[in-house]
Amino acid sequence: MDATNESSEGAPFILLGLTTSPGQRRPLFVLFLVLYVAGILGNGLIVAAIRASPALHAPMYFLLAHLSFADLCFTSITVPKMLANLLAHDRSISLAGCLTQMYFFFALGVTDSCLLAAMAYDRYVAIRHPLHYATRMSRAVCTALVATAWLVSHLHSLLHILLMARLSFCASHQVPHFFCDHQPLLRLSCSDTRHIQLLIFTEGAAVVVTPFLLILASYRAIAATVLRLPSASGRLRAVSTCGSHLAVVGLFYGTVIAVYFQPTSQYEAERGRVATVMYTVVTPMLNPIIYSLRNRDVQGALQALCPGRRISAADS
């Protein structure tokens, strides 16, 4: 390797962020700061309420607490750095920092995916097999589901990072993104990236597409049961709840699939940034509202944490 490439290889990456227009940076900073704080507070309150309330120690809430904790960490991997870069002149990040950010981003994103599938399975068992719910969703089963989600996600992430660490970056180090995502980084590499792209389409499909299909199958079975309910108001309420759940699930998986399951040569930076915002910022903020704040048990637990604040379904 010549001196130019050696110098380029050791240089830090420059995160170009959401925009290169100075006039847009402060409005975007305010917008994403509000969204980030809302997501942190919402998910943090859900975790605290479930841990503090004995009434929320059911399997559904055990899974929800882990989802909220994963969401809280997930947004904290990328958003604080993005907010800092919107105001800072130095938007550089070292290769080690880039790979570390990427590792935890992948791990927490896949954990989210697996936990959403586990929660869909929990609702499926509760509605389709209520008499066997206690045995099929025992504490041991829930713990195994959560442990599997965390283990699979970290193994998935470790595999990706070990491959990314072997790449050479001898082109421009300007990353057209607000964090170190592997699609824009692959476009900067002068190494052969075909093996990593193959991994994305195979092993990546197993940890993203498979949970998505399981969720769709679970809700399809739930819908068939709900439509047989004798009460029209009960059917309407159940359909509304399932519809809101599926809307958030569709937003999360739809944008993830749109970003990652395409050849690197077809990746468009601007469209990729917009889609990434949906699953890194928007869905983690919506999850507490969709899965928690319209639940009366959760509302009661939150009122116990915040006695001076009445939380009602209208707030969500």
Secondary structure, DSSP 8 states (H G I E B T S, - for coil): --HHHHHHHHS-EEE--S-S-HHHHHHHHHHHHHHHHHHHHHHHHHHHHHHH-GGG-SHHHHHHHHHHHHHHHHHHHHHHHHHHHHH-S--EE-HHHHHHHHHHHHHHHHHHHHHHHHHHHHHHHHHH-GGGHHHHT-HHHHHHHHHHHHHHHHHHHHHHHHHHTT----S--EESSSS--HHHHHHH--S--HHHHHHHHHHHHHHHHHHHHHHHHHHHHHHHHHTT-S-HHHHHHHHHHHHHHHHHHHHHHHHHHHHHSS-GGG--HHHHHHHHHIIIIIHHHHHHIIIIIT-HHHHHHHHHHSTTS---GGG-
